[in-house]
Amino acid sequence: MENTANGVSHFTPNDVATWLRSERTHVYIGDVLEESDGTAMGVGFARYAPGESNEWFVTYDEVLVVTSGAFSVTSAAGKKTARAGELIYLRKGTNLTYSA
């Protein structure tokens, strides 16, 4: 992790210490900041192969920034899809399905 003494940090996927992967999918998730680092929010990267999905319960407010391809979130409120350069905001306490 980059030094944050000046209040500004820069991260790339290379900063992920451990990529988590489900045995049955091509979904990779890796955090670069989390509560144990003393931060007020979590920050990480995710890579989903086309057609992959997973169910999730959002435990904190979350923003998904799509850097390539398209990514969808389906919840009780319906399906929202973001493409490269767009984002999706999720509220804590939401049950949903992520999909690429």
C-alpha positions as CSV (number, residue, x, y, z in Angstrom):
1,M,0.0,0.0,0.0
2,E,1.2,3.5,-0.9
3,N,2.1,5.9,1.9
4,T,-1.0,8.0,2.8
5,A,0.7,10.6,5.0
6,N,-0.2,13.4,2.6
7,G,-3.9,12.3,2.4
8,V,-3.7,11.1,-1.2
9,S,-3.2,7.5,-2.3
10,H,-3.0,5.8,-5.7
11,F,-3.7,2.1,-6.2
12,T,-3.5,-0.4,-9.1
13,P,-4.5,-4.1,-9.2
14,N,-0.9,-4.8,-8.4
15,D,-1.5,-3.5,-4.9
16,V,-3.9,-6.3,-4.1
17,A,-2.1,-8.6,-1.6
18,T,-4.5,-11.5,-2.0
19,W,-7.0,-12.2,-4.8
20,L,-10.0,-14.2,-3.6
21,R,-11.5,-16.6,-6.1
22,S,-14.5,-19.0,-5.8
23,E,-13.6,-22.6,-6.8
24,R,-16.5,-22.7,-9.3
25,T,-16.3,-19.3,-11.0
26,H,-14.0,-16.9,-12.7
27,V,-14.7,-14.1,-10.2
28,Y,-11.6,-12.5,-8.6
29,I,-11.9,-10.0,-5.8
30,G,-9.1,-8.2,-4.0
31,D,-9.1,-5.4,-1.4
32,V,-6.5,-2.6,-1.2
33,L,-8.0,-0.8,1.8
34,E,-10.3,-2.2,4.5
35,E,-11.4,-1.4,8.1
36,S,-8.4,-3.2,9.6
37,D,-6.2,-0.5,7.8
38,G,-8.0,2.2,9.9
39,T,-10.0,3.6,6.9
40,A,-13.6,4.6,6.9
41,M,-14.3,2.8,3.7
42,G,-13.2,-0.3,1.8
43,V,-11.6,-0.1,-1.6
44,G,-10.8,-3.0,-3.9
45,F,-10.8,-4.4,-7.4
46,A,-12.9,-7.1,-9.0
47,R,-12.6,-9.1,-12.2
48,Y,-15.5,-11.0,-13.5
49,A,-15.3,-13.2,-16.6
50,P,-18.2,-12.7,-19.1
51,G,-21.3,-14.4,-17.8
52,E,-20.1,-14.8,-14.3
53,S,-22.3,-13.8,-11.3
54,N,-22.6,-14.1,-7.6
55,E,-25.2,-13.2,-4.9
56,W,-24.2,-10.7,-2.3
57,F,-25.5,-8.8,0.8
58,V,-24.0,-5.3,0.9
59,T,-22.6,-4.7,4.5
60,Y,-21.6,-1.1,3.8
61,D,-22.4,1.6,1.2
62,E,-20.5,0.7,-1.9
63,V,-19.7,2.3,-5.3
64,L,-18.9,0.2,-8.3
65,V,-16.8,1.9,-11.0
66,V,-16.7,0.0,-14.3
67,T,-13.4,0.4,-16.1
68,S,-14.1,-2.0,-19.0
69,G,-17.0,-4.0,-20.4
70,A,-20.3,-3.9,-18.6
71,F,-21.4,-4.9,-15.1
72,S,-25.0,-5.4,-13.8
73,V,-26.5,-5.4,-10.3
74,T,-30.0,-7.0,-9.8
75,S,-31.9,-6.3,-6.7
76,A,-35.5,-6.0,-5.6
77,A,-35.5,-2.6,-7.3
78,G,-34.6,-4.2,-10.6
79,K,-31.5,-4.5,-12.8
80,K,-29.0,-1.6,-13.3
81,T,-26.2,-1.9,-15.8
82,A,-23.1,0.3,-16.0
83,R,-20.6,0.4,-18.8
84,A,-17.0,1.6,-18.9
85,G,-16.7,5.1,-17.3
86,E,-20.0,4.7,-15.4
87,L,-20.8,3.7,-11.8
88,I,-23.5,2.1,-9.6
89,Y,-24.1,3.2,-6.0
90,L,-25.3,0.5,-3.5
91,R,-26.8,1.1,-0.1
92,K,-25.8,-0.9,3.0
93,G,-28.4,-3.7,3.7
94,T,-29.2,-4.5,0.0
95,N,-29.5,-8.1,-1.2
96,L,-28.4,-8.4,-4.8
97,T,-26.7,-10.3,-7.6
98,Y,-23.6,-9.0,-9.3
99,S,-23.1,-10.1,-12.9
100,A,-20.8,-9.4,-15.8
